[in-house]
Amino acid sequence: MRTRFPPPLVPPFLVRYRSIKEPVLSFCSIANSDPSSQQQVPHKPSSKTQSFEKMESLNLKTEKLNSKYPILNQTHVTEVIISHRNDPKLALGHFKWAIRKGILPDKTIGDQFLVLVHVLMCSEEHYGTAKKLISKCVSECLDPGPGEFVSQIVDTAERFQFDHNSNSRVVNYLLSSYVRSSRFEEAVICFRKMVENNIVPCVPYVHVLLNGFVRNNMITEARVVFDEIVRMRIPYDCATVRVMIRGCLKESNVEDAAKYFWNAKANGIDLDAITYSTAVYAVCKKPDAISACALLNEMKEKGWVPSEGTYTNVIGACVKQRFMIDALRLKDEMVSNGVQTNLVVATSLMKGYCVMGDLHSALNLFEKIVEDGLCPNRITYSVLIEGCANNGDVRKGFELYTQMKNEGIKPNVYNVNLLIIGFFQSGLIDEAKKLFEEAVETGVANVFTYNNLFSWLCKMDKVDEACHVFDKMVNDGISPTIVSYNNIILGHCRSENMDAALDWFNTLQERGFKANVITYSILIDGYFRKGKSEEALAVFDQMIDLGFLPSDYTFNIVINGLCKVGQTSEANLMLKKMMDKGFNPTCMTYNSIIDGFVKEGAINSALAVYTEMHEAGILPNVVTYTSLIHGFCKCKNMDLALKMRNEMKIKGLELDVVSYGALINGFCKARDIGRAREIFNELYEVGLYPNTAIYNCMISGFRDLDNIEEAVDFHKKMVNEGILCDLPTYTTLIDGLLKSGNIVSASNLYTEMLAKNIVPDSVMYTVLVNGLCNKGQLENARNILEEMDKKSIIPNVVIYNSLIGGYFREGKLQEAFKLHDEMLDRGLVPDNQTYDILVSGKVKGVDSMMEASV
């Protein structure tokens, strides 16, 4: 079969190689066809191509290279490619032919490759082929390394006189190829080598480089390179700015994200609407609603209509910073621009209303969006349920919870926990337990749900029930946390059952849990509450020995505990030692010590601590001054008490009800009822209202001055204002009425008290017995004694003294001595007053003892 030859102008060796099957080589596979098979060779070859002419004279059937004809070498190939720099297609064909012939080694970068790439890069038609060659070289790691590769490219351009534009394009795409191959370290070296050789990285490739870093979470590397770009004044655009903002947001670094925008703006970078929107998103993350609104206004000034997402972000930021007026204005503006209120905006506004305490507006907005056809999602319902719980309308929250379930939206454990806590806080115990049981049955409940229940049960002194629920939780496969154990231990401590608390403490360690500082603090506080300061300090020392660093909370418990058990001096010494170890006392710490000294009657020591407090730079608060006022009143030094009150006013501190109560009580005890009434009236002037304790002070003050009419008037005023009358109120009034001889009114008050389920105590019974005895009502007084026996209340010595004195006055000595024997049988020890009555019939002093007890 004869071979058909192509036209004579086509080199014969190309025809031959079209019919020979050879392995596909990497560089040859770039183009789909062999360009040299379709391209004519020039008629007058130069000296650089004489070897090709000799090759044409070979017989195609018997072609063999021998010593008669020179073998083409790599230099000849380079010369041929250079000769076709204006014909990139033919240059590429010769390059591939040289590889197939073995003249050029495959997968090796030499002058031939670099020259070819420059030739191709100069042609818009073959620009893509050049990019593929560079990309393949980098992806298959054929390059000699980025630094050397850039140097070779630059050297080739200089030796073969390629223009700077061609050279720049080759190196820039080399940079892009390193990034696309995820060879980021080499990309940075390439970038810096480019700059070193005065090759300016093109803006798109700068973007590619930084975007590659950010996409692969190499934010630090992106920052370093961008800083170099700015420092060396390499051009970049708004897309590059967006990349850097996005990188910072990936790290949640909103401060730097915003800085990249502001710096680019200051540097005169032309920023488009997308970049502004990205910057708005960044500042809203802070949130910085003021800056966000300013950027939004700039966008509008430039003629851009902000997108729905941009409006949504700014409205959300305004809500977070409680700029509700601005948020609502922007919502209206968004709607006026033809953008409908979306669910995200509506939910943000509802959240804002709830945070501001305007639950009514939040619920109205909810109803409106439902009418407008928006379908609330889980987030919307969760926001409203939380708002209802936090604003004291847990029933409405539960109604929304039920509505959410009816709409097929499954509530999460967060919704359930909020409602359970809300029910407990509102006193709706049955509803809380019912929801808890439902959560357990449906599998929604988690350990936090149980912990909420433990916390409430222990606060309500239902620690046994809490323990039962704890066992159920474990049996249901829910593992307790250290918080679970801490709640149970706290419950036992509040019940003053320290043995049980210690048992649970040991149990948690046996089950592999580690007690924390809070656990130890709870135990320390429990022992102090029970008055066991030695045990409390032993637990504190154990905690230190185990390497736990006490928190300020723990230190304050120790200080306060020592003060409560009457060891204020020891507390003061411990404070100084702890301060040497780095403890920074708070106002509360000093208040505990001041209050401790006041209760111990050491007012000078309290003032010394007050001075130390000032020297430590800690400002006293209302509690501090109230303790001192109480101390001065206790010492009947009302001038200093008023001086403290005036100092409070000078420092801008407003007296609270407790402070006023301390002053009123002080003046009443000093029998200055006029000043007490003035301060009582001042309460109303400053917008405060007296409580039960203050009314009791005023009633006691008038009773002590035998002005029972005024005392009764204050009682009536108390009832009219809806202030609760407690046992001390009735005790004081009944005592005064009995002393004034108004037995009927006293009896009526006593009946009223019992009707309110207020149970008399030993003080009330003492008042009744003493008052009846003084008025000769011995039989009624003896009935009171029998009533006490029925209620298993043991009469005290004062009661017996009153009865014995009454019988002596009536001349019934036998009854008097009989009562004395009864007193001894009850194990009561007669006092001096008892013997004075029995020996001389004196009853003087009983009333004074009564006043002290009341």
C-alpha positions in Angstrom: 0.0 0.0 0.0 1.5 3.3 -1.0 1.8 6.2 1.4 0.1 9.4 0.5 2.5 12.4 0.9 1.4 15.8 1.9 2.3 18.9 -0.1 6.1 19.4 -0.6 6.4 22.4 1.7 5.6 20.3 4.8 8.7 18.8 6.3 8.7 15.0 5.6 9.6 14.0 9.2 6.3 15.6 10.4 4.3 13.3 8.0 6.2 10.3 9.3 5.5 11.1 12.9 1.8 11.5 12.2 1.6 7.8 11.3 3.8 6.5 14.2 2.2 5.8 17.5 4.2 7.2 20.3 3.6 7.5 24.1 1.6 10.6 25.0 4.0 12.9 26.9 3.0 15.6 29.4 3.9 18.7 27.5 2.6 17.2 24.2 -0.8 16.6 25.7 -1.5 20.3 26.1 -3.0 20.8 22.6 -5.6 18.5 21.0 -3.7 18.3 17.6 -0.1 18.8 16.3 0.1 22.4 15.1 3.2 21.6 13.0 1.2 19.1 10.8 -0.7 22.0 9.4 1.9 24.8 9.2 4.2 25.4 6.3 7.9 26.0 6.8 9.3 29.2 5.4 10.9 28.9 1.8 14.2 30.5 2.9 15.3 28.9 6.1 17.9 30.8 8.1 21.1 29.3 9.3 19.2 28.5 12.6 17.1 25.9 10.7 19.6 24.4 8.3 19.5 21.1 10.2 15.8 20.8 9.4 16.6 21.1 5.6 19.0 18.2 5.9 16.3 16.2 7.7 13.9 16.8 4.8 16.2 15.0 2.3 15.9 11.7 4.3 14.0 8.8 2.8 10.9 8.4 5.0 11.0 4.6 4.8 14.7 4.3 5.7 15.1 7.4 7.8 18.0 7.0 10.2 20.1 9.6 11.9 23.8 8.8 11.4 27.0 10.7 11.4 26.5 11.9 7.9 23.8 14.3 9.2 24.1 16.3 12.4 21.8 15.4 15.3 19.5 18.2 16.4 20.3 19.3 19.9 18.5 21.4 22.5 20.1 24.6 21.4 18.7 24.0 17.9 15.3 23.5 19.3 15.5 26.8 21.2 16.6 28.6 18.0 13.7 27.1 16.1 11.2 28.2 18.7 12.7 31.7 18.8 12.5 31.8 15.0 8.7 31.3 15.2 8.1 33.8 18.0 5.6 35.4 15.6 4.0 32.0 14.9 3.2 30.5 18.4 1.3 27.6 16.9 4.3 26.4 14.9 6.7 27.0 17.8 4.5 24.8 20.0 4.5 22.1 17.3 8.3 22.0 17.1 8.6 21.9 20.9 6.4 18.8 21.0 8.2 17.2 18.1 11.5 17.7 20.0 10.1 15.9 23.0 8.8 13.0 21.0 12.2 12.6 19.3 13.9 12.6 22.6 15.8 15.7 21.9 14.2 17.4 24.9 13.7 15.4 28.0 10.1 15.2 29.1 9.1 16.8 32.4 12.1 19.0 32.6 12.2 22.8 32.6 14.8 24.3 30.3 15.3 27.3 28.0 13.1 25.7 25.4 10.1 25.5 27.8 10.6 29.0 29.1 11.1 30.5 25.6 8.0 28.7 24.4 5.9 30.0 27.3 7.0 33.5 26.6 6.2 33.1 22.9 2.7 31.7 23.7 2.1 34.3 26.4 2.6 37.1 23.9 -0.3 35.8 21.8 -3.8 36.4 23.0 -4.9 33.3 21.0 -2.4 31.1 22.7 -2.4 32.7 26.1 -4.5 29.9 27.6 -2.1 27.3 26.4 0.8 29.1 28.2 -1.3 29.1 31.3 -2.0 25.4 31.0 1.7 24.6 30.5 2.7 26.7 33.7 -0.2 25.2 35.7 0.8 21.6 34.7 4.4 22.3 35.5 3.5 23.5 39.0 0.8 20.9 39.8 3.2 18.1 38.9 6.0 19.7 40.9 8.3 19.9 37.8 9.5 23.4 38.8 13.0 23.9 40.3 11.5 25.9 43.2 9.7 29.2 43.2 12.7 31.5 43.8 14.9 29.8 41.1 11.9 29.5 38.7 11.2 33.2 38.9 14.9 33.9 38.3 15.0 31.6 35.3 11.9 33.2 33.8 13.4 36.7 34.3 16.8 35.6 32.9 15.1 34.0 29.8 13.2 37.2 29.1 16.4 39.2 29.3 18.5 36.9 27.1 15.9 36.4 24.4 14.6 40.0 24.6 11.0 39.4 25.5 9.2 42.5 26.6 8.4 43.3 30.3 4.7 42.7 29.8 5.2 39.2 28.6 7.6 38.4 31.4 5.2 39.9 34.0 2.3 37.8 32.7 4.4 34.6 32.9 5.5 35.2 36.5 2.0 36.4 37.6 0.4 33.3 36.3 3.2 31.2 38.0 2.1 32.9 41.3 -1.5 32.0 40.6 -0.6 28.4 39.8 1.2 28.0 43.1 -1.9 29.1 44.9 -4.2 26.9 42.9 -2.0 24.0 43.7 -2.2 24.9 47.4 1.5 25.4 47.5 1.2 28.4 49.7 4.7 28.7 51.0 6.1 28.6 47.5 3.5 31.2 46.5 4.8 33.6 49.1 8.4 33.0 48.0 7.3 33.6 44.4 5.5 36.8 45.4 8.6 38.2 47.2 10.9 37.2 44.3 8.6 39.0 41.9 8.8 42.2 44.0 12.6 41.7 44.2 12.8 41.7 40.4 10.5 44.7 40.1 7.6 42.6 38.7 4.4 44.1 40.0 1.9 41.4 41.0 -1.3 41.9 39.0 -4.3 42.9 41.1 -6.3 39.7 40.2 -3.4 37.5 41.3 -3.0 39.4 44.5 -6.6 38.6 45.2 -6.1 35.0 44.3 -3.1 34.7 46.7 -4.9 36.3 49.6 -8.1 34.5 48.9 -6.2 31.2 48.9 -4.8 31.9 52.3 -8.2 32.9 53.8 -10.0 29.9 52.2 -7.5 27.6 53.9 -7.7 29.4 57.2 -4.2 30.8 56.9 -5.3 34.2 58.2 -2.0 35.2 59.7 -0.2 34.6 56.5 -2.8 36.6 54.6 -2.2 39.5 57.1 1.6 39.4 56.6 1.4 39.4 52.8 -1.3 42.1 52.7 0.8 44.3 55.0 3.7 43.9 52.6 1.4 44.8 49.7 0.4 48.0 51.4 3.9 48.9 52.6 5.4 48.4 49.1 2.4 50.2 47.5 1.5 47.3 45.3 -1.9 47.9 43.7 -5.0 46.1 45.2 -8.7 46.5 44.7 -11.9 46.3 46.7 -12.2 42.6 46.1 -8.9 42.2 48.0 -10.3 44.3 50.8 -13.3 42.0 51.0 -11.0 39.0 51.3 -9.2 40.5 54.3 -12.5 41.4 56.0 -13.7 37.9 55.4 -10.5 36.5 56.9 -10.8 38.6 60.0 -14.5 37.6 60.5 -13.4 33.9 60.2 -11.3 34.6 63.4 -14.2 36.6 64.9 -11.9 39.6 64.9 -14.4 42.3 64.0 -12.2 45.1 65.1 -9.5 44.4 62.5 -12.1 43.5 59.8 -13.5 47.1 60.1 -9.9 48.5 60.1 -9.2 47.0 56.7 -12.2 48.8 55.3 -11.4 52.2 56.9 -7.7 52.0 55.8 -8.6 51.1 52.3 -11.0 54.0 52.2 -8.4 56.3 53.6 -5.9 55.1 51.0 -8.2 56.0 48.2 -9.2 52.5 47.1 -12.4 52.6 44.9 -14.9 50.7 47.1 -18.0 49.3 45.5 -21.5 48.6 47.0 -20.5 44.9 47.8 -17.5 46.1 49.8 -19.6 48.6 51.7 -22.1 45.8 52.5 -19.3 43.6 53.7 -18.1 46.3 56.0 -21.6 46.9 57.3 -21.8 43.2 58.1 -18.4 43.4 59.9 -19.3 46.4 62.1 -22.7 44.9 62.9 -20.9 41.9 64.3 -19.3 44.1 67.0 -22.1 45.4 67.2 -21.5 49.0 66.3 -24.8 50.3 65.2 -23.6 53.9 64.9 -20.9 53.0 62.4 -23.3 50.7 60.6 -25.9 53.4 60.1 -23.2 55.9 58.9 -22.0 53.4 56.3 -25.6 52.8 55.3 -26.1 56.5 54.8 -22.9 56.7 52.7 -24.2 53.9 50.4 -27.5 55.8 49.9 -25.5 59.1 49.2 -23.6 57.2 46.5 -26.9 56.2 44.9 -26.8 52.6 45.9 -29.9 50.9 47.3 -28.9 48.7 50.3 -29.8 45.1 49.9 -32.3 43.3 52.2 -29.4 41.6 53.9 -27.6 44.9 54.6 -30.8 46.4 56.1 -31.3 43.2 58.1 -27.8 43.4 59.6 -28.0 47.0 60.6 -31.5 46.6 62.2 -30.1 43.6 64.1 -27.2 45.7 65.4 -29.5 48.5 66.5 -31.6 46.1 68.4 -28.6 44.6 70.1 -27.6 48.0 71.3 -31.1 48.9 72.2 -31.5 51.7 69.6 -35.1 50.6 69.0 -36.1 54.0 67.4 -33.4 53.7 64.8 -34.2 50.0 64.2 -37.9 50.8 63.6 -36.9 53.8 61.3 -34.7 51.5 59.2 -37.4 48.9 59.0 -39.8 51.5 57.6 -37.1 52.8 55.3 -36.5 49.3 54.0 -40.2 48.8 53.3 -40.4 52.2 51.5 -37.5 51.0 49.3 -39.7 48.1 48.1 -38.1 45.5 50.4 -40.6 43.6 52.5 -40.0 43.0 56.2 -38.5 39.6 56.5 -38.7 37.1 59.4 -35.1 37.9 60.5 -35.9 41.6 60.9 -39.2 41.0 62.6 -37.6 38.5 65.0 -34.8 41.0 65.8 -37.4 43.7 66.5 -39.3 41.4 68.8 -36.1 40.6 70.6 -35.4 44.3 71.1 -38.9 44.9 72.4 -38.5 42.1 74.9 -35.1 43.3 76.1 -36.6 46.8 76.6 -39.4 45.3 78.7 -42.1 46.1 76.0 -43.5 42.6 75.7 -46.9 44.0 74.5 -45.2 45.5 71.3 -43.3 42.3 70.7 -46.5 40.3 70.8 -48.4 42.8 68.6 -45.6 42.6 66.0 -45.8 38.8 66.1 -49.5 38.9 65.4 -48.9 41.3 62.5 -46.3 39.2 60.7 -48.6 36.2 61.0 -51.4 38.2 59.4 -49.0 39.3 56.7 -48.3 35.7 55.8 -44.9 35.2 57.4 -44.4 31.9 59.1 -42.6 32.1 62.5 -39.8 29.7 63.0 -38.2 28.1 66.1 -36.0 31.2 66.6 -39.0 33.5 66.6 -40.9 31.5 69.1 -37.8 31.1 71.2 -37.3 34.8 71.4 -40.9 35.4 72.4 -40.9 32.6 75.0 -37.7 34.0 76.5 -39.2 37.5 76.5 -42.4 36.3 78.2 -40.4 34.4 80.9 -38.1 37.3 81.5 -41.0 39.8 81.7 -43.0 37.9 84.1 -45.7 36.5 81.8 -44.8 32.8 81.8 -48.4 31.8 81.0 -48.2 33.6 77.7 -44.8 32.0 77.1 -46.4 28.6 77.6 -49.2 29.5 75.3 -46.7 30.3 72.5 -44.9 27.1 73.4 -48.1 25.1 72.8 -48.8 27.0 69.6 -45.3 26.2 68.4 -45.9 22.5 69.0 -49.3 22.6 67.2 -47.6 24.1 64.2 -45.3 21.2 64.0 -42.2 23.0 65.3 -40.5 20.9 67.9 -39.4 22.9 70.9 -35.9 22.5 72.1 -34.6 22.0 75.6 -33.8 25.7 75.9 -37.5 26.6 75.5 -38.5 24.0 78.1 -35.8 25.1 80.7 -36.9 28.8 80.4 -40.5 28.0 81.0 -39.7 25.6 84.0 -37.6 28.4 85.6 -40.3 30.9 84.8 -43.0 28.8 86.4 -40.9 28.3 89.5 -40.2 32.0 89.8 -43.9 32.8 89.4 -44.9 30.3 92.1 -46.6 28.1 89.6 -45.1 24.9 91.0 -47.6 22.4 89.6 -47.2 23.8 86.1 -43.4 23.6 86.4 -43.5 20.0 87.5 -45.9 19.0 84.8 -43.7 20.6 82.1 -40.7 18.9 83.6 -42.4 15.5 83.6 -43.5 16.1 79.9 -39.9 17.0 79.0 -38.7 13.8 80.6 -41.3 11.6 78.9 -40.5 13.1 75.5 -36.8 12.8 75.9 -36.3 16.6 75.7 -35.0 17.0 79.2 -31.2 17.2 79.7 -29.0 17.5 82.8 -29.6 21.2 82.8 -33.4 20.7 83.1 -32.8 18.5 86.1 -30.3 21.0 87.6 -32.9 23.7 87.4 -35.4 21.5 89.3 -32.7 20.6 91.9 -31.9 24.3 92.4 -35.5 25.2 93.0 -36.3 22.2 95.3 -33.3 22.9 97.4 -34.2 26.6 97.7 -37.6 25.6 98.9 -36.1 23.3 101.6 -37.3 20.2 99.7 -33.9 18.5 99.5 -35.4 15.0 100.1 -37.5 15.4 97.0 -34.5 16.7 95.1 -32.5 13.6 96.1 -35.4 11.4 94.8 -35.4 13.2 91.4 -31.6 12.9 91.4 -31.8 9.1 91.6 -34.5 9.0 88.9 -32.2 11.1 86.6 -29.4 8.6 87.0 -31.7 5.6 86.5 -32.9 7.3 83.2 -29.4 7.3 82.0 -28.7 11.0 82.3 -25.3 11.6 83.9 -25.2 14.2 86.6 -22.6 17.0 86.6 -20.7 18.6 89.4 -23.5 21.3 89.3 -26.0 18.6 90.1 -24.0 17.5 93.2 -23.4 21.1 94.3 -27.2 21.8 94.2 -27.9 18.8 96.5 -25.1 19.6 98.8 -26.3 23.3 99.0 -29.8 22.0 99.8 -28.5 20.0 102.8 -26.4 22.9 104.0 -29.4 25.2 103.9 -31.3 22.7 105.9 -28.3 22.7 108.3 -27.9 18.9 107.8 -24.2 19.0 107.4 -23.8 15.3 107.9 -25.9 14.6 104.8 -24.0 17.4 102.9 -20.7 15.7 103.8 -22.1 12.3 102.7 -22.9 13.7 99.2 -19.6 15.4 99.1 -17.9 12.0 99.6 -20.3 10.3 97.1 -19.4 12.6 94.3 -15.7 11.9 94.7 -16.4 8.1 94.9 -18.2 8.3 91.6 -15.3 10.0 89.9 -16.3 13.6 90.1 -13.9 16.3 91.3 -15.2 18.8 93.8 -14.5 22.4 92.7 -14.1 25.7 94.5 -17.9 26.1 94.5 -18.4 22.8 96.2 -15.9 23.7 99.0 -17.4 27.2 99.3 -20.9 25.7 99.8 -19.6 23.4 102.6 -17.7 26.3 104.3 -20.8 28.5 104.2 -23.0 25.6 105.5 -20.7 25.1 108.5 -20.7 28.9 109.2 -24.5 29.0 109.0 -24.6 26.4 111.7 -22.2 28.3 113.8 -19.4 25.7 113.4 -16.5 28.0 112.5 -13.8 25.5 113.3 -15.3 23.0 110.9 -15.7 25.7 108.3 -12.1 26.8 108.6 -11.0 23.1 108.4 -12.7 22.7 105.1 -11.1 26.0 103.9 -7.7 24.7 104.9 -8.3 21.3 103.2 -9.2 23.1 99.9 -6.0 25.1 100.1 -3.9 21.9 100.8 -5.4 20.2 97.7 -4.2 23.1 95.5 -7.4 24.9 94.9 -7.1 28.6 94.5 -10.0 30.2 96.6 -12.1 32.6 94.6 -13.1 36.0 95.9 -16.5 34.4 96.5 -14.9 31.9 98.9 -12.9 34.5 100.8 -16.0 36.6 101.2 -17.9 33.6 102.6 -15.1 33.0 105.2 -15.0 36.7 106.2 -18.8 37.0 106.4 -19.0 33.7 108.2 -16.6 34.7 110.9 -18.5 37.9 111.4 -21.8 36.1 111.7 -20.6 33.9 114.5 -19.2 36.8 116.5 -15.6 36.4 115.4 -15.2 39.8 113.7 -11.8 40.5 115.0 -10.5 37.2 113.6 -12.2 38.0 110.3 -10.4 41.4 110.2 -7.1 39.7 110.8 -7.7 37.1 108.2 -8.6 39.9 105.7 -5.2 41.5 106.2 -3.4 38.1 105.7 -5.4 37.4 102.5 -4.7 40.8 101.1 -1.0 40.1 101.5 -1.6 37.0 99.3 -3.2 39.1 96.6 -6.8 39.0 97.6 -8.6 42.2 96.6 -11.5 42.9 99.0 -14.7 44.4 97.7 -17.1 46.7 99.3 -19.1 43.7 100.4 -16.1 42.3 102.2 -15.6 45.5 104.3 -19.4 45.7 104.9 -19.4 42.2 106.5 -16.7 43.3 109.0 -18.3 46.7 109.7 -21.6 45.0 110.3 -20.0 42.4 112.5 -18.4 45.0 114.7 -21.6 47.0 114.9 -23.6 43.9 116.1 -20.9 43.3 118.7 -21.2 46.9 119.9 -17.7 47.8 118.8 -18.6 50.9 116.9 -15.0 52.3 117.1 -13.6 49.2 115.5 -16.3 49.6 112.8 -15.2 53.1 112.2 -11.6 52.0 111.9 -12.5 49.5 109.2 -14.5 52.2 107.5 -11.3 54.4 107.4 -9.3 51.5 106.0 -11.9 51.0 103.4 -11.4 54.6 102.2 -7.6 54.2 102.3 -7.9 51.1 100.1 -9.7 53.2 97.5 -13.0 51.4 97.9 -16.1 53.6 98.0 -18.7 52.8 100.7 -22.2 52.0 99.5 -25.7 52.3 101.0 -25.2 49.0 103.0 -22.0 50.4 104.5 -23.6 53.6 105.7 -26.7 51.7 106.9 -24.6 49.5 109.1 -22.9 52.5 110.6 -26.1 54.4 111.1 -27.5 51.3 112.9 -24.4 51.2 115.0 -24.7 54.8 116.1 -28.4 54.4 116.8 -27.6 51.4 118.9 -25.2 53.6 120.9 -27.9 56.3 121.0 -25.5 58.6 119.3 -28.1 60.1 116.9 -25.9 63.1 115.9 -23.3 60.8 114.3 -26.1 58.7 112.7 -27.4 61.9 111.1 -23.9 62.9 110.1 -23.6 59.5 108.2 -27.0 60.3 106.6 -25.7 63.7 105.4 -22.5 62.2 104.1 -24.4 59.7 102.0 -26.4 62.6 100.4 -23.2 64.5 99.7 -21.8 61.5 97.9 -24.9 61.1 95.8 -26.1 57.9 97.6 -29.8 57.7 98.1 -31.0 56.2 101.4 -33.1 53.1 100.9 -35.9 51.8 103.1 -33.5 49.9 105.4 -31.4 53.1 106.0 -34.5 55.1 106.9 -35.7 52.2 109.0 -32.4 52.3 111.0 -32.8 56.0 111.7 -36.5 55.8 112.6 -35.7 52.9 115.0 -32.9 54.8 116.5 -35.0 57.9 117.3 -37.8 55.7 118.6 -35.4 54.0 120.9 -34.1 57.4 122.0 -37.8 58.3 122.7 -37.5 61.2 120.2 -40.7 60.3 118.4 -40.9 63.8 116.8 -37.7 63.3 114.8 -38.8 59.7 114.1 -42.0 61.0 112.6 -40.1 63.6 110.5 -37.9 60.9 108.9 -41.0 58.7 108.5 -42.7 61.5 106.4 -39.4 62.0 104.5 -39.8 58.5 103.2 -42.8 59.5 101.2 -41.2 62.7 100.0 -38.4 60.7 98.3 -40.8 58.2 96.7 -40.3 55.4 99.1 -42.9 53.6 101.2 -42.5 52.3 104.7 -42.5 48.5 105.3 -43.8 46.4 108.1 -40.5 46.8 110.1 -40.7 50.6 110.0 -44.4 50.7 111.0 -43.5 48.4 113.9 -40.8 50.8 115.0 -43.3 53.7 115.0 -45.9 51.7 116.9 -43.3 50.6 119.5 -42.2 54.2 119.8 -45.6 55.4 120.7 -46.3 52.5 122.9 -43.1 53.2 124.9 -44.4 56.8 125.4 -47.8 55.4 126.6 -49.4 57.1 123.5 -51.4 54.0 122.5 -53.9 56.2 120.5 -51.2 57.2 118.1 -49.9 53.6 117.9 -53.4 52.4 117.0 -53.7 55.2 114.4 -50.4 54.0 112.8 -51.8 50.5 112.8 -54.9 51.7 110.9 -52.7 53.6 108.4 -50.7 50.4 108.0 -53.8 48.4 107.2 -55.2 51.0 104.8 -51.9 51.0 102.8 -52.0 47.3 102.5 -48.9 46.7 104.6 -48.7 43.3 106.2 -49.2 43.2 110.0 -47.0 40.5 111.5 -46.6 38.9 114.9 -44.4 41.8 116.3 -47.1 44.3 115.2 -49.8 42.6 117.1 -47.6 41.9 120.1 -46.7 45.6 120.5 -50.2 46.8 120.1 -51.7 44.2 122.5 -49.1 45.0 125.0 -49.8 48.7 124.8 -53.6 48.2 125.0 -53.3 45.9 128.0 -51.1 48.4 129.8 -53.6 51.2 129.1 -56.4 49.0 130.5 -58.2 48.5 127.1 -58.6 44.7 127.5 -61.5 44.5 125.0 -59.5 46.1 122.1 -56.5 43.9 123.0 -58.8 40.8 122.9 -60.2 41.8 119.6 -56.7 42.3 118.1 -55.7 38.9 119.4 -58.7 37.3 117.8 -58.0 39.1 114.5 -54.4 37.8 114.6 -55.5 34.2 115.1 -57.9 34.6 112.2 -55.0 35.5 110.0 -53.3 32.3 111.0 -50.5 34.1 112.8 -49.3 31.8 115.5 -48.4 33.3 118.9 -44.9 32.8 120.3 -43.6 32.9 123.8 -43.2 36.7 123.7 -46.9 37.1 122.8 -48.0 34.8 125.6 -45.8 36.7 128.0 -47.4 40.0 127.0 -50.9 38.5 127.5 -50.2 36.9 130.8 -48.4 40.0 132.2 -51.1 42.4 130.9 -54.0 40.3 132.3 -52.2 39.8 135.6 -51.6 43.5 136.0 -55.3 44.2 135.5 -56.4 41.4 137.9 -57.5 39.0 135.2 -55.8 36.1 136.8 -58.3 33.4 135.6 -57.8 34.6 132.0 -54.1 34.7 132.5 -54.2 31.1 133.9 -56.2 30.1 130.7 -53.3 31.4 128.6 -51.0 29.2 130.5 -53.2 26.2 129.7 -53.3 27.2 126.0 -49.5 27.2 126.0 -49.5 23.7 127.4 -51.9 22.4 124.7 -49.5 23.8 122.0 -46.4 22.3 123.8 -45.0 25.8 124.4 -43.1 25.9 127.7 -43.8 29.1 129.7 -40.8 31.2 130.7 -39.7 32.6 134.0 -41.2 36.0 133.2 -44.7 34.4 132.7 -44.5 32.6 136.0 -43.3 35.7 137.8 -46.3 37.6 136.4 -48.7 35.0 137.6 -47.0 34.6 141.0 -47.0 38.4 141.5 -50.7 38.6 140.5 -51.7 36.0 143.0 -49.7 37.7 145.7 -51.5 41.0 145.0 -54.8 39.1 145.4 -53.6 37.6 148.6 -53.7 34.0 147.2 -50.3 32.9 148.6 -51.1 29.2 148.3 -51.7 29.6 144.6 -48.5 31.6 144.3 -46.3 29.0 145.9 -48.1 26.3 144.0 -47.0 28.0 140.8 -43.5 28.2 142.1 -43.4 24.4 142.6 -44.9 23.9 139.1 -42.1 26.1 137.7 -39.5 23.9 139.4 -41.2 20.8 138.1 -40.9 22.1 134.5 -37.1 22.5 135.1 -37.2 26.3 135.1 -34.8 28.1 137.4 -36.3 31.0 139.4 -34.5 34.3 139.2 -34.0 37.1 141.7 -37.3 38.6 140.7 -39.1 35.4 141.6 -37.6 35.3 145.1 -38.3 39.0 145.6 -42.0 38.3 145.0 -42.1 35.2 147.1 -40.2 36.8 150.0 -41.6 40.3 150.1 -44.4 40.3 147.6 -42.6 42.8 145.4 -43.6 42.7 141.7 -41.7 45.7 140.6 -39.5 45.1 137.6 -41.7 42.7 135.7 -42.9 45.4 133.3 -39.3 46.4 132.6 -38.5 42.9 131.8 -41.5 42.7 129.5 -40.4 45.8 127.6 -37.0 44.2 127.0 -38.6 41.1 125.6 -41.0 42.9 123.4 
